[in-house]
Amino acid sequence: MRAFSRLAVLSLFTFGYIWWQFPLKNHGGQLRKPNIIFILADDLGWADVGYNNPYLITPTIDKLAREGVILNQSYVSQSCSPSRAAFMTGYYSYRLGFQTGGIRNKLPYGLPLNLTALPRKLHQLGYSTYMVGKWHLGYCKEAYTPTRRGFDKFYGYYLAGQDYYTHFFVDGLDLHDNFNPDWSQNGTYSSYLFSDKAVDMIDSHDKAKPFFMYLAFQSVHAPMEVPRKYFDMYPEVKGEKRRTLLGMVTALDDGIAKVVRALKTNGLWENTLLIFSSDNGAPLLSKHEGSNWPLLGMKQQLFEGGTRAVGFIHGNMLKNTGYTYNGMMHIVDWYPTLVSIAGGQVQDPEIDGINLWDALSTNSPSPRNEMVYNIIPEWKLAAIRVGNFKLLLGKNQHNACWIPPEEAKGKWGSPFCFEQKKDAVYLFNLKDDPCERTNLAEMMPDKVNQLTRRLEEKSAKVVPAIDKKDVSLKSLPRNFGGVWSPGWC
C-alpha cells in the first residue's frame, strides 16, 4: 500500500511538472497564444516604485516585478508621444517626426497612417485588441484614433492630460467610449475609472480568443490629484506635492491589482503576459514631485533620468523568472517582440525594433548592442549608446540634477545640479557610471569621434519634426458640443 501511495505521488508530481513545462492548449489540442497586457504609467520616475524605493507602498507592482523579470536597462523616449509612437510602430521617434515632444491639442497630425500599428498587426494574428487610457498619438480625424489603428474597443482620452476627476482638458471634455463622449464619469478618479473599464473588457472578452490590452494609465502625470485615503498613507512625508504623488502611485498599484484579480477570476491569469513600463522619467518641475534618483536628469532630457524606464514582465511563458535583466532594450523592441509572442513575424526591414523574447525569457545576452536615445535637430540635441558608452551632444532643456526623493533626503544624499553648456559634449561609461557623474569626453576623444560618426550616420533618416504646423482653432471643443473630438483636419 505504501509503495502504491509513493507511486501515485510520484506520478502526480511528474504529471504536474510536465504540465507546467508546456504551454497551455485549447480544447482542440492547439497551443494557445498568450494574452498580452501592456501597462504604461505616465511620468513615473525611477524611484517612484517600491522595488526601487522602500518608502513606496506598491505591493502589487513589487510582487509582480519580483516574481517576473525586472527590466533594469529598458529605455524609452524622453516624453509622452515619442515613446508611444515608438511602441506602436517599432520605429524611433525621430524617424516619425515625433522627436520633439507630445502632440498638442490644436495640431493637425498623428501617428503616420502608412505604418501598421501594433494592435492592427496583433489583430491580424487573431487577437482581440482593447485600449484603455491615454492615446496622445493624434485625433484630428478619425483615421488617427485608436479604433481606426487596430483596437476593437477604446475607452479613454486623446490628449496629453486632464483633470483626474472631471476628465476635462482646459475647456472641453476628453473622455470617449469608442467615438462617444462619456459625460457620466464626472467625479470618478481616473485610476479607478480606467482599471474598472479594463476589468469590464476582461469580463466580457470571448475566452476562445487571445487578447491584447494596452492599459495606458493617466497616473502619475500632472495635475497632482489623489483621493484623500491615499494621501493619508504617507503621513511622514511633509511636502504636500510629494505626498500626493506617492498616493497617486499607490492608487495606480491598486488599479493594477484590480486587473490582476479580474484575470484570475476569469481563468485567464495563467496564460497572460503582463508588461509594465513608464513612458519617460519624472519631470522634476514645480508642478510635479516625482523622483528619478539616483539617475541624472528628468523628462524632456536625454540623460538617464529622462529615458531609462522602470519596468518588468510577468507570465508563465517566461522560461526563467525571479531575476533582474540587465540587457539593453528600447521601447521600439516591444513591437517585434510582441508580434513574435503572438506567433507572427515583422517583415519590415526598416523597423528599428529587435525581437528580444528569447533573451528576456531566458536571461541570455541582449541582441541589442546599440541604441539611439533621440536625434532632435530642432533642439541641436542627440544621444546614442553603443555598448557601455553613451554620447550626448547639445544642451537639454533645464539644468541637469540628481535629486533624492523627499522621504529619503539625508539618507540617500543631497540634491546636486549643474548648468549645461550650449555646445556640450558628454561621454559616459554607463557600466561603471550609470548615474552619469563623470564626463569622459575630454579624456577619450577617439571614442567621442567614433560615436559622433555613428550619430551622423543615423541622422540620415531623421524626419523633420511635424509639430511645427500652425495650430487650428477648428479643434476647439466649442465646435463639437464641448468635447475634444476628431473631424477638423
Backbone torsions as a table, in degrees:
resi	resn	phi	psi	omega
1	MET	NA	-43.1	178.1
2	ARG	-62.7	-39.3	179.7
3	ALA	-62.2	-41.8	179.0
4	PHE	-63.4	-40.8	-179.7
5	SER	-63.4	-43.8	179.5
6	ARG	-63.2	-39.3	-179.9
7	LEU	-65.1	-41.0	179.7
8	ALA	-64.0	-44.1	179.0
9	VAL	-62.0	-44.0	179.5
10	LEU	-61.8	-41.1	-179.8
11	SER	-64.7	-43.3	178.4
12	LEU	-63.3	-41.2	178.6
13	PHE	-61.8	-45.4	-178.8
14	THR	-63.6	-43.3	178.5
15	PHE	-61.4	-44.5	-179.8
16	GLY	-63.4	-39.1	179.5
17	TYR	-64.5	-45.0	-179.3
18	ILE	-63.5	-43.7	178.6
19	TRP	-58.6	-41.3	-178.0
20	TRP	-68.3	-31.8	-175.2
21	GLN	-78.5	-19.1	-175.4
22	PHE	-109.0	150.3	179.6
23	PRO	-62.4	153.8	177.3
24	LEU	-66.0	148.5	-179.6
25	LYS	-121.8	156.8	175.0
26	ASN	-88.1	-175.2	-174.0
27	HIS	-66.9	-22.1	178.7
28	GLY	-85.6	1.6	178.7
29	GLY	86.8	-0.5	179.6
30	GLN	-82.7	150.3	177.0
31	LEU	-63.6	132.6	178.9
32	ARG	-85.1	129.6	174.7
33	LYS	-70.1	141.1	-177.5
34	PRO	-73.3	146.2	166.2
35	ASN	-68.9	149.0	-177.9
36	ILE	-130.5	125.3	173.2
37	ILE	-119.8	122.6	176.7
38	PHE	-110.9	112.3	-178.8
39	ILE	-101.4	121.9	-179.9
40	LEU	-115.6	118.4	174.2
41	ALA	-89.1	153.3	-173.4
42	ASP	-109.4	120.5	176.8
43	ASP	64.1	29.3	-179.3
44	LEU	-83.3	124.2	-176.9
45	GLY	-81.2	164.7	-178.8
46	TRP	-59.6	-37.1	-178.1
47	ALA	-96.8	20.4	-177.6
48	ASP	-109.2	25.4	169.5
49	VAL	-132.5	153.1	-173.5
50	GLY	-63.4	-34.3	-176.7
51	TYR	-74.9	-8.9	171.0
52	ASN	-109.1	-11.5	-175.8
53	ASN	-149.8	106.0	-174.1
54	PRO	-66.5	-8.9	178.1
55	TYR	-79.8	-14.2	-179.5
56	LEU	-81.6	145.6	175.1
57	ILE	-104.1	89.5	179.4
58	THR	-136.1	66.9	-174.4
59	PRO	-63.1	-36.1	-178.9
60	THR	-70.6	-49.2	178.0
61	ILE	-57.8	-45.0	-177.6
62	ASP	-64.0	-43.3	-178.5
63	LYS	-65.5	-46.6	179.3
64	LEU	-62.1	-41.4	-179.3
65	ALA	-64.2	-45.1	-175.6
66	ARG	-75.2	-28.1	175.1
67	GLU	-78.2	-21.5	-176.8
68	GLY	-104.5	-127.9	180.0
69	VAL	-131.5	117.7	176.2
70	ILE	-80.9	130.1	-177.8
71	LEU	-96.1	105.5	-172.0
72	ASN	-91.0	-17.0	-178.6
73	GLN	-129.4	49.0	-177.6
74	SER	-101.4	121.0	-173.3
75	TYR	-111.1	152.4	178.4
76	VAL	-134.8	180.0	172.9
77	SER	-79.3	176.3	-171.1
78	GLN	-82.6	-7.6	179.3
79	SER	-157.0	-177.9	-164.4
80	CYS	-57.7	-72.9	-174.6
81	SER	-58.9	-40.9	178.0
82	PRO	-57.3	-42.5	178.7
83	SER	-66.9	-42.9	-177.4
84	ARG	-67.8	-37.5	177.2
85	ALA	-65.7	-40.8	178.9
86	ALA	-65.1	-40.0	178.4
87	PHE	-63.7	-42.7	-175.0
88	MET	-74.1	-20.2	-173.0
89	THR	-121.6	-22.8	-172.6
90	GLY	79.2	9.0	178.0
91	TYR	-107.0	141.2	170.8
92	TYR	-58.2	146.5	-175.5
93	SER	-62.4	-30.7	-179.0
94	TYR	-70.1	-15.5	176.9
95	ARG	-90.0	-2.8	179.9
96	LEU	-113.0	-4.5	-173.4
97	GLY	80.0	15.0	-176.9
98	PHE	-104.6	16.6	-168.4
99	GLN	-70.5	-25.1	-169.4
100	THR	-85.8	-27.4	-179.6
101	GLY	161.0	-161.7	-174.4
102	GLY	-73.6	152.6	176.3
103	ILE	-72.8	121.4	179.2
104	ARG	-80.6	161.1	-167.1
105	ASN	-66.9	-21.4	-175.3
106	LYS	-110.6	16.1	-176.8
107	LEU	-102.8	129.1	-171.7
108	PRO	-89.8	68.6	175.6
109	TYR	-155.5	172.8	180.0
110	GLY	-163.4	-169.4	178.9
111	LEU	-57.1	128.0	-174.8
112	PRO	-50.2	130.8	-173.8
113	LEU	-77.7	-11.3	-179.8
114	ASN	-82.1	-6.5	-179.6
115	LEU	-102.8	144.5	176.9
116	THR	-83.7	112.1	-179.6
117	ALA	-70.0	155.0	-175.5
118	LEU	-52.2	-46.9	-179.5
119	PRO	-62.2	-34.9	176.6
120	ARG	-63.2	-42.5	179.4
121	LYS	-63.2	-44.3	180.0
122	LEU	-69.0	-33.5	176.3
123	HIS	-62.0	-39.6	178.0
124	GLN	-64.7	-22.1	179.6
125	LEU	-93.9	12.2	173.9
126	GLY	97.0	10.4	-177.5
127	TYR	-91.7	140.7	160.8
128	SER	-76.4	142.2	-172.7
129	THR	-128.7	126.9	-176.0
130	TYR	-128.9	144.7	173.5
131	MET	-133.0	137.2	175.2
132	VAL	-133.2	130.7	173.0
133	GLY	113.2	-141.1	-169.6
134	LYS	-86.6	126.4	177.9
135	TRP	-92.6	-71.2	173.6
136	HIS	60.8	34.0	177.9
137	LEU	-128.1	24.4	176.3
138	GLY	108.9	143.2	-177.3
139	TYR	-154.2	4.3	-171.1
140	CYS	-65.2	-24.1	170.7
141	LYS	-138.2	158.4	-174.0
142	GLU	-57.1	-31.4	-177.2
143	ALA	-59.5	-23.5	-179.3
144	TYR	-88.2	-10.3	-169.5
145	THR	-88.1	163.5	-170.2
146	PRO	-53.7	-45.3	-175.9
147	THR	-74.2	-10.7	173.4
148	ARG	-96.0	-6.6	178.5
149	ARG	-106.4	7.3	172.6
150	GLY	125.6	-4.7	179.1
151	PHE	-87.0	133.0	175.2
152	ASP	-69.2	-38.7	-179.4
153	LYS	-135.5	144.2	176.5
154	PHE	-138.1	132.9	170.1
155	TYR	-136.9	117.8	-179.1
156	GLY	163.6	-149.1	-174.4
157	TYR	-135.4	155.9	-172.6
158	TYR	-89.8	-31.1	-165.9
159	LEU	-95.3	-169.1	-171.6
160	ALA	-73.2	-37.3	-176.3
161	GLY	-163.8	178.6	-179.5
162	GLN	-168.0	172.4	171.3
163	ASP	-68.2	136.1	-175.3
164	TYR	-68.8	-19.6	-176.6
165	TYR	-108.5	-43.6	-177.8
166	THR	-85.4	-23.8	-177.9
167	HIS	64.2	28.1	173.3
168	PHE	-96.2	142.2	167.1
169	PHE	-113.5	115.2	-175.4
170	VAL	55.5	-107.4	-172.7
171	ASP	-112.9	23.0	-179.3
172	GLY	-147.6	152.4	175.7
173	LEU	-73.3	135.9	174.3
174	ASP	-131.8	72.7	177.3
175	LEU	-146.7	123.8	-168.7
176	HIS	-135.9	137.7	170.4
177	ASP	-106.7	99.3	-163.8
178	ASN	56.0	-116.5	179.1
179	PHE	-99.9	2.5	-175.7
180	ASN	-93.4	126.7	175.2
181	PRO	-65.2	140.2	179.8
182	ASP	-111.6	103.7	179.4
183	TRP	-88.8	-3.3	-168.2
184	SER	-84.2	-7.3	-171.0
185	GLN	-105.6	15.8	176.7
186	ASN	-59.9	119.5	-177.7
187	GLY	105.3	-10.1	179.0
188	THR	-92.4	121.0	-179.0
189	TYR	-62.6	136.9	-167.6
190	SER	-64.7	-33.4	178.3
191	SER	-64.0	-38.6	174.4
192	TYR	-64.5	-47.0	-174.7
193	LEU	-62.0	-48.2	-174.5
194	PHE	-73.3	-35.4	176.1
195	SER	-68.2	-37.6	178.2
196	ASP	-65.8	-40.4	178.3
197	LYS	-66.2	-37.9	175.7
198	ALA	-62.4	-41.5	178.0
199	VAL	-63.1	-41.8	178.4
200	ASP	-58.9	-42.3	-179.9
201	MET	-67.0	-38.1	177.5
202	ILE	-65.6	-43.8	-179.0
203	ASP	-62.0	-34.9	-175.7
204	SER	-95.0	1.2	-176.7
205	HIS	-69.0	139.8	174.7
206	ASP	-71.1	108.6	-172.5
207	LYS	-65.9	-11.7	179.6
208	ALA	-76.1	-13.6	-178.5
209	LYS	-116.2	149.7	170.8
210	PRO	-75.6	159.1	177.4
211	PHE	-132.9	153.3	169.9
212	PHE	-116.7	126.3	176.8
213	MET	-121.4	127.7	173.8
214	TYR	-105.2	106.6	-175.1
215	LEU	-108.7	95.3	-173.5
216	ALA	-103.5	89.6	-177.7
217	PHE	-63.3	152.3	171.6
218	GLN	-72.9	-32.2	-177.6
219	SER	-62.3	136.0	6.7
220	VAL	-117.4	39.4	178.3
221	HIS	-60.6	150.2	173.2
222	ALA	-61.2	151.6	9.1
223	PRO	-79.6	156.0	-178.3
224	MET	-79.7	102.5	-177.5
225	GLU	-142.9	137.7	-179.9
226	VAL	-158.3	146.4	172.8
227	PRO	-57.5	146.1	-172.8
228	ARG	-57.1	-34.6	-175.6
229	LYS	-62.8	-31.0	178.3
230	TYR	-78.7	-37.0	174.6
231	PHE	-57.8	-40.3	-177.1
232	ASP	-73.5	-9.1	178.4
233	MET	-74.8	-9.7	-176.0
234	TYR	-126.9	60.2	-175.4
235	PRO	-66.3	-22.1	-177.4
236	GLU	-78.5	-11.7	-179.1
237	VAL	-90.0	121.2	-173.7
238	LYS	-81.0	-38.4	-176.8
239	GLY	-71.6	126.3	-175.0
240	GLU	-64.7	-39.3	-177.9
241	LYS	-68.1	-44.0	178.7
242	ARG	-66.1	-39.8	178.9
243	ARG	-63.0	-39.6	177.3
244	THR	-63.9	-44.9	-179.1
245	LEU	-62.8	-41.5	177.9
246	LEU	-60.2	-40.3	176.4
247	GLY	-64.1	-37.4	178.2
248	MET	-62.9	-37.6	178.5
249	VAL	-67.1	-41.3	178.8
250	THR	-66.2	-37.0	175.1
251	ALA	-63.5	-39.4	174.9
252	LEU	-59.8	-44.3	179.2
253	ASP	-60.3	-41.3	177.7
254	ASP	-64.3	-36.3	177.3
255	GLY	-63.8	-42.3	177.4
256	ILE	-64.2	-37.9	177.9
257	ALA	-60.0	-39.7	177.3
258	LYS	-59.7	-43.3	-178.3
259	VAL	-65.2	-42.1	179.0
260	VAL	-62.4	-43.0	178.6
261	ARG	-61.5	-40.7	179.7
262	ALA	-64.2	-39.3	177.4
263	LEU	-63.5	-41.4	179.7
264	LYS	-68.0	-43.5	-179.7
265	THR	-60.7	-36.2	-178.3
266	ASN	-89.0	7.0	178.0
267	GLY	69.2	25.5	-176.1
268	LEU	-106.9	-11.0	-171.1
269	TRP	-64.1	-40.6	-175.3
270	GLU	-66.2	-18.8	-179.3
271	ASN	-118.4	33.4	-179.5
272	THR	-121.3	132.1	172.2
273	LEU	-99.6	120.0	-179.4
274	LEU	-109.7	128.3	-179.5
275	ILE	-121.7	137.6	-179.1
276	PHE	-128.6	137.4	178.3
277	SER	-157.0	158.8	165.7
278	SER	-95.6	157.1	179.5
279	ASP	-85.0	-20.5	177.6
280	ASN	-172.5	178.7	178.8
281	GLY	-77.5	176.2	179.8
282	ALA	-72.3	148.4	-177.5
283	PRO	-68.6	-34.5	-177.3
284	LEU	59.7	32.0	177.8
285	LEU	-107.2	176.2	-173.9
286	SER	-62.1	-27.6	-178.2
287	LYS	-87.9	0.2	-175.3
288	HIS	-144.6	139.4	-176.3
289	GLU	-121.5	40.9	174.2
290	GLY	-75.4	174.4	-179.1
291	SER	-141.9	130.2	174.6
292	ASN	-105.5	10.8	-177.7
293	TRP	-54.7	137.6	5.0
294	PRO	-94.2	17.5	-178.2
295	LEU	-78.6	156.3	-179.1
296	LEU	-88.2	135.2	169.3
297	GLY	93.4	-169.4	-170.3
298	MET	-156.2	179.3	174.4
299	LYS	-48.1	142.1	-177.7
300	GLN	78.0	-1.0	174.8
301	GLN	-111.6	152.5	180.0
302	LEU	-93.4	6.7	169.1
303	PHE	-68.6	168.7	-174.3
304	GLU	-60.0	-35.2	-179.1
305	GLY	-62.9	-23.3	178.6
306	GLY	-92.1	-17.5	-167.7
307	THR	-129.2	-12.5	178.7
308	ARG	-96.9	114.9	-168.1
309	ALA	-98.9	144.8	166.4
310	VAL	-67.3	142.9	179.2
311	GLY	-176.3	161.7	176.9
312	PHE	-160.1	167.5	171.3
313	ILE	-130.0	149.8	-177.3
314	HIS	-144.9	133.7	176.3
315	GLY	166.5	152.3	-178.2
316	ASN	-68.0	-17.5	179.9
317	MET	-78.1	-8.2	172.3
318	LEU	-69.7	132.5	-178.4
319	LYS	-78.1	-30.7	174.8
320	ASN	-128.6	143.4	-179.4
321	THR	-140.8	173.3	176.8
322	GLY	75.8	32.7	-179.2
323	TYR	-141.3	168.1	174.7
324	THR	-102.2	124.7	-178.6
325	TYR	-92.3	123.3	-176.1
326	ASN	-104.3	6.8	176.7
327	GLY	-71.5	150.5	-180.0
328	MET	-74.4	136.2	173.3
329	MET	-150.6	160.9	-180.0
330	HIS	-134.1	156.4	-176.6
331	ILE	-59.4	-23.7	175.8
332	VAL	-63.6	-22.7	-176.1
333	ASP	-73.0	-18.7	-178.2
334	TRP	-67.0	-30.6	-179.5
335	TYR	-58.9	-60.9	179.8
336	PRO	-68.3	-28.7	179.7
337	THR	-66.9	-46.6	-179.4
338	LEU	-70.7	-35.8	175.5
339	VAL	-61.8	-40.2	177.5
340	SER	-63.7	-45.2	178.3
341	ILE	-59.1	-34.6	-179.0
342	ALA	-80.3	-0.3	176.4
343	GLY	94.9	13.2	-179.1
344	GLY	-116.6	-175.5	176.3
345	GLN	-136.5	151.3	175.0
346	VAL	-97.3	119.6	-176.1
347	GLN	-91.8	-11.0	-175.8
348	ASP	-69.4	111.7	-179.0
349	PRO	-72.5	-12.7	-177.6
350	GLU	-88.3	-10.0	-174.4
351	ILE	-64.7	145.5	179.4
352	ASP	-88.5	-24.3	-176.7
353	GLY	-70.1	153.1	179.1
354	ILE	-124.0	138.4	176.8
355	ASN	-71.4	113.6	-175.7
356	LEU	-108.3	10.8	-170.9
357	TRP	-59.5	-47.9	-179.0
358	ASP	-59.5	-41.8	-179.6
359	ALA	-66.8	-45.3	-178.0
360	LEU	-66.8	-37.9	-173.8
361	SER	-83.4	-14.9	-177.5
362	THR	-119.6	0.1	-176.9
363	ASN	59.7	42.3	176.5
364	SER	-103.2	165.6	-175.2
365	PRO	-57.4	143.7	179.4
366	SER	-72.1	137.5	173.7
367	PRO	-72.7	-8.1	177.8
368	ARG	-89.4	122.9	177.3
369	ASN	-118.4	-4.3	-176.9
370	GLU	-141.7	145.5	-177.6
371	MET	-152.5	134.6	174.5
372	VAL	-97.2	120.5	177.3
373	TYR	-67.7	-49.5	174.7
374	ASN	179.5	159.3	171.2
375	ILE	-130.1	115.1	-173.6
376	ILE	-126.1	82.0	-179.9
377	PRO	-56.9	-32.8	-179.3
378	GLU	-60.6	-27.7	178.8
379	TRP	-108.0	1.8	-174.8
380	LYS	52.6	50.3	-173.7
381	LEU	-139.2	135.4	178.6
382	ALA	-159.7	156.0	176.8
383	ALA	-153.7	146.6	179.1
384	ILE	-143.8	151.2	173.0
385	ARG	-125.2	131.4	173.8
386	VAL	-129.0	116.4	-174.6
387	GLY	64.1	-127.2	-179.4
388	ASN	-90.9	-7.7	-172.1
389	PHE	-100.9	135.2	179.1
390	LYS	-119.6	130.7	175.4
391	LEU	-113.1	129.9	176.2
392	LEU	-125.8	125.1	-178.9
393	LEU	-116.1	128.3	175.7
394	GLY	105.7	-179.5	-175.9
395	LYS	-108.4	123.5	174.3
396	ASN	-73.2	160.3	172.1
397	GLN	-66.0	137.6	177.0
398	HIS	69.8	166.0	177.6
399	ASN	-71.3	159.1	179.2
400	ALA	-98.3	131.9	-173.1
401	CYS	-137.9	151.3	165.1
402	TRP	-109.6	115.2	-175.1
403	ILE	-129.7	109.4	176.9
404	PRO	-68.4	150.2	179.4
405	PRO	-64.0	152.0	-174.4
406	GLU	-55.8	-40.5	-175.7
407	GLU	-66.6	-16.3	-177.5
408	ALA	-114.9	6.6	-179.9
409	LYS	-61.9	140.8	-175.8
410	GLY	86.8	-16.1	178.8
411	LYS	-109.9	-32.3	-177.3
412	TRP	-109.6	5.7	179.8
413	GLY	114.1	-178.4	-176.6
414	SER	-111.3	152.6	177.6
415	PRO	-61.9	146.5	177.6
416	PHE	-149.9	134.3	179.2
417	CYS	-131.4	159.8	170.8
418	PHE	-138.8	147.6	-180.0
419	GLU	-85.7	127.2	-178.4
420	GLN	-78.8	150.4	175.0
421	LYS	-90.2	153.6	-174.4
422	LYS	-58.5	-47.2	-177.5
423	ASP	-107.5	44.6	-173.8
424	ALA	-67.2	147.9	172.5
425	VAL	-126.2	121.7	180.0
426	TYR	-120.9	136.0	173.6
427	LEU	-130.6	124.7	-179.4
428	PHE	-126.2	143.0	169.0
429	ASN	-96.4	100.0	-171.5
430	LEU	-71.8	-18.3	175.4
431	LYS	-70.0	-45.7	-179.1
432	ASP	-87.7	-22.3	-171.6
433	ASP	-140.1	65.7	-175.8
434	PRO	-65.5	-18.3	-178.6
435	CYS	-96.3	7.6	173.1
436	GLU	56.7	52.0	179.3
437	ARG	-89.7	-24.7	-172.4
438	THR	-123.8	115.7	177.8
439	ASN	-84.2	117.0	-175.6
440	LEU	-96.8	7.5	-171.2
441	ALA	-57.7	-45.3	-178.0
442	GLU	-72.6	-26.7	-178.5
443	MET	-83.9	-20.6	-175.8
444	MET	-132.4	64.5	-176.9
445	PRO	-63.2	-31.7	179.3
446	ASP	-64.8	-40.5	178.0
447	LYS	-66.4	-38.8	176.3
448	VAL	-60.1	-45.7	-179.5
449	ASN	-64.2	-40.0	180.0
450	GLN	-62.2	-48.1	-177.8
451	LEU	-73.2	-30.3	175.9
452	THR	-63.5	-43.2	177.5
453	ARG	-61.8	-38.3	179.5
454	ARG	-66.5	-39.7	176.4
455	LEU	-63.0	-39.6	178.8
456	GLU	-63.0	-38.5	177.2
457	GLU	-63.3	-43.5	179.9
458	LYS	-67.2	-29.6	-176.8
459	SER	-65.9	-16.6	179.5
460	ALA	-63.1	-20.3	-177.3
461	LYS	-105.2	14.8	178.0
462	VAL	-69.9	131.7	171.5
463	VAL	-99.3	128.0	-179.5
464	PRO	-53.2	141.1	-177.9
465	ALA	-57.9	133.0	-175.3
466	ILE	-94.5	10.0	179.2
467	ASP	-90.6	13.3	-179.8
468	LYS	-91.1	-5.5	-179.9
469	LYS	-63.5	152.6	-179.9
470	ASP	-65.6	144.3	177.2
471	VAL	-70.1	156.9	-178.1
472	SER	-122.4	121.6	176.5
473	LEU	-73.0	-9.9	175.2
474	LYS	-64.3	-19.6	-176.6
475	SER	-76.7	-14.9	-169.7
476	LEU	-61.0	141.4	-178.1
477	PRO	-56.4	-28.6	-178.8
478	ARG	-60.7	-20.4	178.7
479	ASN	-85.2	-5.6	-175.2
480	PHE	-135.3	39.5	176.3
481	GLY	67.8	26.7	177.8
482	GLY	87.9	16.0	-175.4
483	VAL	-124.9	139.1	170.4
484	TRP	-72.3	115.8	-168.4
485	SER	-140.4	154.6	171.4
486	PRO	-72.9	166.0	174.9
487	GLY	115.9	19.2	-176.6
488	TRP	-126.4	11.1	176.9
489	CYS	-138.4	NA	NA
